[in-house]
Structures are given as C-alpha cells and as structure tokens.
Amino acid sequence: MENRTMPKRRSHWSLSCLLLLCCALGLAACSFEERAWKRARASGSVEGYQAFLEEYAEGFFSAEAAKKVEELSYDRAKAAGTVEAFLEFLEKHPNGDLAEQARAAHRKADGERAQAVAREFGTQGEVVSSLLSEEVQAEMVLMVGGQVRMSQIIEKYGKPTESQTVKKGETLLANSKAEADVTWHRYGRLRLFVPAESSTGEVVALGMAE
C-alpha cells in the first residue's frame, strides 16, 4: 500500500516546489522591474525612461514610460523652439498624443524663421532676375539686398524645410514659368531662388508663396 502512495506524494511535493519556485521567480522579476522603474522616475529624463524601456519593453510600466518619453521629448523641443527640434520630435513620435501640437509648433517656428531670413537678407523693392518671368516677379515682395549665399543662411538659420529644382519652362510659383533652370529653397512661405548651375549657391531673389 505504501509503495503505491509514495509516488503520488512525491509527485505532489515536486509540483508544489515547482509552483513555489515559479512564484519566487515572478516576484523577483517584479522586484527588479519596480526598482528599475523607480530609477527611471528618479532620473526624470528621456534617457532614464528610455533605458527602462530597453530592459522592460513589455513590462507593467512600459506604457507609462513611453508616455513620459514623449512628454519630456516634447518639453525639450519646446525649450529649443527650433524647426529642427520639432522635426526631430515628429520623426520619433509621428503618431503620438502630442504630434499635432508639435506640427503646429513646427509651422509657427518655420514661419518665424522665414520672417527672420527675409528681414536680414531682403529689402522692399522690385525683383530683377533673368531666372524669373515677369509674372513671377510680380508675385515677389522682397529682393536680395546685395549678395548672400545659401551657406550663410543655413549656417545661421538651419537647413531649409524643402528644396526643389525647377527646369526652364516648368511651373515655378502659382502658374508662372521659370525662365531658366532654378533651385528654390523654402523657409515657411519664403522662397529663396538660386541658379541651378551655380557653384556658389548665391541667392538671386526672395519671394513669398503659399
């Protein structure tokens, strides 16, 4: 009789030990994650929460950690207030809760940057350039005061939001056609026109366009 019951007792004992071991391991894992979470919160930084997510991407606090990364990253972009800072945020959080706010802030920063470029490098007057048709010139509200190179503008104001080369005869602004190959660089609504074959990147005209 004893020989038949002993294996069952041993089996129950083994199962109980296995369950206790699993519980212990689970509690240890939770304890490690909680300590890591406390460290992340204590750091209060993007890097601290990112370090937590690298270790516990599927952890209990992962959703909250990801939210803090986005919020702190947005705060960092707002503090910088630059076009590049908001673009960097949107590249990392294109569908986040703060994405729309970041896009609006980016548009505002881009517009302010365009105004600054126009004030520094433009003067009120008539644009005269063989690159632009008369129709395009009529749309211009600014002209270059002296000479300026794109490298100067980029060094001070950062890279343009967009650049595009337009061939002679193609649409340049609205329905107007280019008189020659020209590359334009966009800062907000501001367009800076440079001869496409230019080796110096000298801006010959500034204009506003939607």
N, C-alpha and C positions, 0 to 999 in steps of 0.2 A: 504493500500500500504506500509506504514511504517512497519507494522508488518511482512510483507513478506521479506523486505530487511534487517532488523536489524540482523537476524540470520546469513545472509551471511557476513555482515560487521564484526560481532563478530568472525565468523569463519576465515575470512581473517586476522583479528587482532591477533587471537590466533596463527595462522600459522606463521605469521611474528615474533611474540615474540619467538616462538619455534626455528625458524631459527636463530634469533639473539642470543638466549641462546646457541645453538649448536656451533655457530661461536665463541662465547666468551669462551666456554669451550675448544674448539680446540686451540684457541690462547693461553689460559692459559697453556694447556698441552705442546704446543710447547715452550712456555717460560720456563717452568720447565725443559724440556729436554735440551734446549740450555744452561741454567745455569749449569746443571749437566755436560754437555759436556765441558764447559769452566773450570769447576773444575777439570775434568779428564785431560785435556790438561795442566792445570797449574801444576798438580802433576807430570806429565811426568813420571809416574811409572806404572809398570804392575798392581799393586794393585789399582791404581786410575782408570785405564781403565776397569779393571775387575769389580770394584764397579759400574761403569756406565752401563756395560753390564748386571749386575744383575738386574738393575732397568729398563733398556730400551733395552732388548734383541732384540726387533723388531723395535727399533727406527730408526730415519732418519740417525743417525751417527753410528749405530751398526756395519756396515761393516768396517768402518774406525777404530773404536775402537778395533775390533777383530784383524785387521791387526797390529795395534800398540802393542797389547798384544804379538803377535807372534814376532814382530821385537825386542821389548825390552827383551823378554824372551831369544831370541837367543843371543842378546848382553850380557846378563847376563851369559849364558852358555859359550860364548867365553871368557869372562873375567875370569871365573873359570878355563876353559881349561881342565877340568877333564872328564874322561869317564862317571862318574855318572851324571855330569851336562848335557852332551849331551843326555844321555839316558832319563833323566827326561824331557828334552825339547821334544824329539821324542815321549814320551808317551803322552804328552799333545797336540802335533801338528804333528801327524804321516803323514798327507797329506797336510801340509801347504806349502806355497811358498818356505820356507827355509828348508824344510825337507831334500832334497838331500844334501844341503850344510852341514847340521847338521850330516847326516850319514857319509859323507866324513871326517868331523872333528872328529867324534867319532872313525872312523877307525884309523886315524892318532894318536889320543890320546892313543888309545888302544895299537898301535904298539910301541909308545914311552914308555908307561908304561911297556910293556913286556921287552924292552931293559934294562930299569932301574932295573927290578927284576933280569934279567939274570946277569947284571953287579955286583949286590950286592951279590947274593946268588949262583952264578955259577962260575966255573973256567974251563978253557980249559982242556980237558982230556978225558979219556975213562970212560964211564959209566959202573959200575959193580953193577948189581942188579939181584937178583933171580926172581924178578917180571917180568922182561922184557926178551924177547927172544933175541938171538944173532942178528937176523935181525933188531929188534927194536933198539938194542944198536948201530948198525952200522949207524942208522939214527941220533943218538944223536950227538950234538955238544957241549953240556955242561954237567957238573956234579955238584952236590952239594958240595960246599967247607965246610965240617963239617956238622953240623946238623941244620936244620931250620924247623920250624913248620908253617903250613898254617896260624895259628892265627897271627904269626908275620908278614907275608906278607900282610894279609888282613888288619891288623891294620895300616900298613904304606901305602899300595897301593890300598886299597879298595877291594871289592869283585871281584872274577874272572868273566869274561864275560860269562863263561859257565862251568858247572861241569857235569861229567858223570862217572858212574861206569861201568866197563867192566869185565865180568866174564872170568874165566880161559878158554882159547881156543878161545875166541872171538877176532875179529879184534881190534887191539889197535891203530896202526898207519899204514897207507897205507894198505898193505896186510899182515902185521905182526900180530902174535897172542900173546895174553897175557899168560905168564907162570903161573900166579896166579890172583886172583881177585884184581883189582886195580882201584882206582878212579883217574881220571885226572882232573885238573883244568886249564882252558885256560885264558891266558892273551895275546891277539894278536895271533901270531903264536907260542908263548911259551906254552908248556905243562908242568905242574908240577905233578909228579906221587906220589901217596900216597897209602900205603897198605889199601885195603878196610876195613879190620878189625881193623885198627889202632885206638887206643883210644886217641892217642896224635896228630894225624894228621901230623906226621913227613914226610916231603918230602924226597924221596929217590933218585929221579933223575929229571933232567930237559931235555927237548928236544924240537926241533923245528919241526913244521909240517905245511903243508898248511891247 
